[in-house]
Amino acid sequence: MKWFPRLTKLDWIIIFGLIIVYFALTLTNLTRLPIFVDEALYLRWAQIAWHDASWRFISLTDGKQPLYVWFVIPFLKFIADPLAAGRTASVVTGLGTVLGMGYLGWLIEGKKTAFAAMILALFSPYLFFYYRFGVMESMLVAGAIWVCNGSILLARSRRLDVALLLGMWTGATILVKSSGMFFLLLIPAAYLLVVDFKRIWSKSTFKYLGLVLIAWVLSLVIYNVQRLSPWMHMIGQKNAFFIVPYSEIFNEFNRLSNNFLDVWRWQHAYTTIPILLASLLGFYLIFRKNARLGFFLSAWLFGPMLGTILLARLFAPRYIIFVTPFILIFASYALGSLKSLKLRLVALALLSLLPLSLIVRLLIDPIHFPYTSVDQGYVNGWSAGNGTKQIADWAVAQVQSTGKPMTIFTEGTFGILPHGLELYADGRVDGLTITGLYPITDIPPSHALQSVKTNPETYIILNNSYKKDVPAGLELVASYPKLRDNPMNLYRVLPVAK
């Protein structure tokens, strides 16, 4: 079997051109969108794990697999801005998605579909946002695509070395996020592409099943490296918070119907109607030409989608992003089926108009991008981090210029505050103490009043308890607005008059 396509000079020029365009787009205005709550967590964990090897599994304390955190660490060493470092790590893994889409397109139909798949993956607003976001999803999507590619190679070659490589890659993917288990289970679906149903119980089938078993076992061995930490059990507890028990899947019709509708709303908003229509056409064309291929790709599209819809207790576009590449693959097939190069280019240009306009908006003004209601938290409310970097920079400069110690209390013990503030201030100055408080019942809280007795440089940040007027005992130093609600306010705590 052929492992790679025969590429001409023009093919190489196109591939390298797409890579250059990819980096040019994804690295432009990379930190214009302020830090988000989950980014603050993951990047602060990476920072701690970098400085202290005993905390390499720190993400498990919150039930999150560690591979993305580990992957970010080298970027923190070379990029001064921690947010830029984390987002650059996602940019690198996003390139794996674009290249993986091209390889998948070639595996199923050839170079025409491959190039169409790469271009659609590059210009997908849904994927593009997470290529540039310091969370696990970019790495997860890349993992999904390459597990799919590896499963096809294993079915066609039935070689031990392919099974071992696939097992290692799948193990890495499930070390990113629990959703990776979907892809592990889908590996055998590729046998549909090559099986002879008249001789299904042949020696060849049993050899293939043995190789799949090897890949599965190896991936689970890799996954269980987390047992080196006493916190691996937290993954199950965290998953239980986000998904319903199997026995209760069909108990809430409203939850299921809302989840189905949400998938449509999000794909409509971020993938766009023209791409979805092209995907439907590709779906029809694939089944008309090669039903086995249609069923295989449908398994990778609808299997994880239905699994997530049925199980999700809390649902957001991030949690279903891994189905988007397979929607794009169907659309790529439709484009690749066009006989004329001119027609393919015109169709591709028309399909890319709306996605490109959304990408331009993300690059120029991410604050006012038309996010779905669920995604408003990126720019609004307590989860949006506008003001975090500014306050950290101000505090560091203040301590450096005055030489006096400073204590900052934050509203919150987990997330943007205090982790985002710690992230930006880490290692820059001595004498800056950041302490999280939650819940805050009195403003100013008693801890701050006690601190100001011995340290006049005592401050508090309120990010969720919005007060129109400055509370008694506080002096407003700075206010950083969000899109609408919950500005991040920095107050100086005033000493209590005796």
Secondary structure, DSSP 8 states (H G I E B T S, - for coil): --SS----HHHHHHHHHHHHHHHHHHTTTTTSS--BHHHHHHHHHHHHHHH-GGGTTGGGGGT--SHHHHHHHHHHHH-SSHHHHHHHHHHHHHHHHHHHHHHHHHHHT-HHHHHHHHHHHHT-HHHHHHHTSSSTHHHHHHHHHHHHHHHHHHHHH--HHHHHHHHHHHHHHHTT-TTHHHHHHHGGGGGGGT--GGGTTSHHHHHHHHHHHHHHHHHHHHHGGGGGSTTTTHHHHHHHHHB--GGGTTS-HHHHHHHHHHHHHHHHHHT-HHHHHHHHHHHHHHHHH-HHHHHHHHHHHHHHHHHHHHHBSS--GGGGGGGHHHHHHHHHHHHHT-S-HHHHHHHHHHHHHHHHHHHHHHHH-GGGS---GGGGGGTSSTTB-TTHHHHHHHHHHHHHHH---EEEEEE-SSSIIIIIHHHHHTTT-SSEEEEEE-S--SSS-HHHHHHHHH-S-EEEEESSS--SS--TTEEEEEEE--SSS--EEEEEE-----
